[in-house]
Amino acid sequence: MIASLVLAVPSKGRLEENARAFFARAGLALTRGRGLRDYRGTIEGVEGAEVAYLSAQEIAREIASGQVHLGVTGEDLIHETIADAGSRVEVVTRLGFGETTVVVAVPEAWIDVATMDDLDDVAHAFRARNGRRLRVATKYVNLTRRFFAEAGIADYRIVESLGATEGAPAAGSAEIIVDITTTGATLAANGLKVLDDGAMLRSEACLAASLAADWGGGARRALAHVLDLVAAEAGARAMRTVSADLPGGGSLDATTILEGERAGRLIARSGDSIVLLVPQGAVHGVARRLKEAGAAHVLVSRQDYVFEAANPLLDRLTARLDGKG
């Protein structure tokens, strides 16, 4: 069993760059001792932690098997690679990059096919007419089987795609595809359309934790250190500090100024000065109410970190590790 905390991150490409930037924003510098050829590294300042550089698909497998504690990979790969992902993996937090959707796409020429029910009718008719099943080209074999089973579609067979899946219908190797898309432009360029109810999974890069790993004391201490910084950086992105001077103390108290915004709270009040911590989306309303209360100036600032006494990311994961979540 592994004793120290092992964090797996993508070894190259855009995902590696984005993962490194994410941890850097949280004050967690990932090192790679001998450069790009080194597949092991450390997290600066975090005792008892190491970094494994793997492909995104390998990361999903290693999380499932418990060979790594934490990993950055796509939700699509987690659900494709791990049959019972919900019982073996905890998505700690979504990272805001690598957004994509796994979809069912059919030729645009199929003008009467707009839904999975329509596709089921086509699959039956295709087999009756051609004596073989409709072919579905995809890299997402397990996701496709589960989604098609839920839709009640059985007259199809999967053709595993090793290259550009969207080109399979034009090449004659499949009739339809299951693939990832962000804007749909590539599908349209290949004469394909997404079914109205054909979005199988909306995915983005996430920090995921293995529920099968050895979470001994050293790993848990390093986990607490890492998630303390991750949560503090996430809090800073979500919140803004709002400060103002209210002549004579102002006519509104903090509760009224926040107007039911549960996540907002009073940080400090001294004399005429008031400092609030406010969700980004509530800033304009809070500023308006401060001005109505007599503030001549309202200052809004970003913070690098917002550390809280409670850490919901750590608390939720710990509960699951202890069998309470």
N, C-alpha and C positions, 0 to 999 in steps of 0.2 A: 504493500500500500504506500501511497505517496504521503510524505510527512509535511512538507512545506506547501504553501498555497501555489498552485500552478494556474496562471492566466494564459489562455491561448488566444492569440490574435492572428489575423490573416498575414501571410508571409510576404505578400507583394500586391501591387496594384492599388486601385483607388480605395478599396476597403482598408488596406493596410495604412494608407495615408490618413484616411478619415479616422480610423481607430486611434492612431498615434496622436492626432490632433485633439480628439475627444479626451484622452487621458491627460494630455498636456494641459488642457484648459482646467482640469481638475487638480493640477499640480502634481501629476503622476508621470514622471518622465520614464519612458520605456527605453532601455539600453539594448544594444545588440553588439556585444563585445568586439567581434571580428568582422563587422559589416554585414552586408546582405547575405553572405554565405553562411552566417552563423544562425542556426535555428534555435538557439537558446539565449535568453537574456535575463535581465533583472528589472525591477521597478525601483528606481532610485529613492532611497529613504524609507522603503518598506522592508522591514526585517522579516525573514522567513517567507519570501515570495520570489517566484521566478516566472519568466515569460517563455512560452513555447510558441514558435512561429510555424504555423501549419496552413494548409489550404482551408477555405471556409467550410468545405464539405467534410474534411477530416476533423475540424473542430466540432461539428455537430456529432460525429461518431464518437469522438473522445469524451465529450460531455455525457453522452448516453452511457458509455461504459464506465464512467467514473475515473478515467485516467487524467482528466484535468478538472479543476474545481470551477473555474469561470472561463467563459469564452465569448468572443465577439464573432457572431455569424448571423446569417439571415434567418428570419422566422420561417421562410419557405423551406430552407434546408433542414431546420429542426423538425418540421412536420413531415417532410419527405423522408428523412433518414430514420426517424424514431417513431415507431408505430404507436406507442402509448406515451407520447411526449408529455402530456399533462401530469402523469404520475412520476416521471423521471427527470423532468427539467422544470426549473423555475425561471421565468423571464424576469430578471431583476429590474431592468429598465430598457425602454426603447431609446435609440440613440439619435434619431432624427436624420439619418442618411441611409442611402441604399434602398429608398422606397421603390417598391414595385408591386405588381399584382399578377398572380397566376390566373390565367384566363383560358376559356375554351373559345377557339376561333374557327370559323368556317369560311368557305369561299363567299365573297360578296355576291357572286352569281346565284347563290342559293337564296333567292329573294323571299321565299316562303318559310325560311328557317330563321326564327328570331329568338327562340327559347329552347331550353333543354327538352321540353315536351315535344317540340317540333323535331328536334334532333332524334328523339326516340322513334318517332314515326318514320323519319328518313332512314334510320338504321334498319328497321324492320323491312322497309321497302327495298333498300339496297341489297340486303341478303337474299330476299325473294327473287330479285331481278338478276343478281350476279352470282348467286350461289356461294358467296363469301361475306365475311363480316366487314363492316366499315373499319378502316385503319386510322388509328390516332397516333400521330408522331409526337413524342414528348420525352423529356428528361425526367419528368415528374411522375414516375410510374405509380408509386404508392398513393400520392395525392389524387391522381386521376382515377384509380380504381375505387377509392373511397367516395369521391365526389360522384362518379357515374353510378355507383351502387345506391347512393342516397337518392339519386334522380330516377332510379329504376331502369337504367339503360344497361342492357346485357349484350346486345348484338354489335359488338365491336371487338377489335383486338389491338393491342398496343404495339407500335413499332418504336423501339427505343432510338432516340435521336442522338447522334454523336457530333453533329455539326450544327449548322444554322437551321433550327427547327422550322422557322417561318417559310423556308423554301421548299419544304417537303411536298405540299400539294402541287405546286408548279412542276416539281421534278417527277411527279407521279408515284412517289413512294408512300403517300398517305392521302386520305381525303380531307382530314381535319387535323388540328393541332391543339395541344395544351402547352402553353409557354408563358414566360413572364413578359410584361410590358410596362412601360412607364407612361408614355403618351399615346400609344397606339399607332404612331406614325409608321413604324417599321412593318406592322401588320398590314396597314392600308397600302403601303408601297408594294406589298406582295399579294394584293388582291384579297385580303382577309378581313373579316369583321368579328368583333366580340359579341357573343350572344348576350341578350339583355340580362339574363340571370346566370351568365357564365363566368362571373368573378369568383374563383374558387377560394382565394386567400389573398388578403392585403398584407404585404410584408414590408419590413424594414430591418436594418441591422439592429441587433439588440445585444445587451449584455446578459448572458444566460448562465445559470448555475446548475451544476450537477447535483442531484439528490442521491446519487449512488457513490459519490466520492468519499474518501476518508476525511472527515472533517474533524480531525484531532485538534487539540488546543492551539498548536502553532498556526494551523491553517485558519482557525476562527479569529485569532488575534490579527493576523494579516488581513483577513476579510473585513474586520471592523475598521481597520485603518483605511483600506481602499474605499469602502462604501461611505465612510464618513466624508471623504473628499468628493466623491462622485455626487452624493446627495447635496453637499454644500454648493457645488458648482451648478447643479440643476436648480437648486433654490434661487441662486443668484440670477439665472437666466429667466426664471419665472416671475421674480419679484422686483420691485423698484422701491427705493427709499424716497419718500416725499416729505419735505420739510417746509415750514412756513412760520412767519411771525404773525400772531393774531393780536392786534392792539387791545390792551386791557384783558387779555386772556381769551378774547373771542366770545362769541355767543353760542357756539356749538361744542358739545363734548366729542370725544374721539368716536364713540359709537355712532353718533348721528352723522359725523363726517364720513365714516366708512359705509354707512347706510346698508347694513346687513351683509356686507362683504365678509363672509366668515373667515376667509384666509388672511384678510388684512388685520393689522393690529397696531396698537400704540407701542412705540419703542421708547420714546422719552418725551417728557413735557416739563419745561422749566420756565416759569414766568410767562412771557408771551410766546415762547417758542414751542413748537410741536413737531415731532418726528414720527412718521408712520411707515410701516412696511406694507406695501400694497401690491396685489397681483397686477401684472403688466396691463391686462385688459381693463382694469378698474381705475387706472391713473387719471384719465381725463375727467371722469365723474368726481373723483376725490378732489382734484385741483379746482374744479368749478365750485364745489361746495366750500372749499377753503377761501376762495376769493369772495364768495357771497357772504362769508363770515367776517370779512374785513381784511384778509391777507393782501398786502400790496405785491408780494412776490411769493411764488411757489416754486421751489427747486425740486427737480426730479433727477435722481442719479442712479446709475447702475453700480452694483457691487461685484467684487470678484468672487466672493463666497458668502453664503448665508448658512452659518452653522446653527443647528437646532438641538435642543436637549434630546428630542426623540428623532430617530432615523427610521422612517417607514420602510425604506428599502431593506435595511438590515433586519428590522423587526419581522417583516413578512417572511424573509428567507429563513431566519432563525426558527420561526414558528413551524415552517415546513420541515426543516431539518430535525426538529425535535418531535415531529409527528403531531403537531397541534394545529397545523394550517390546512 
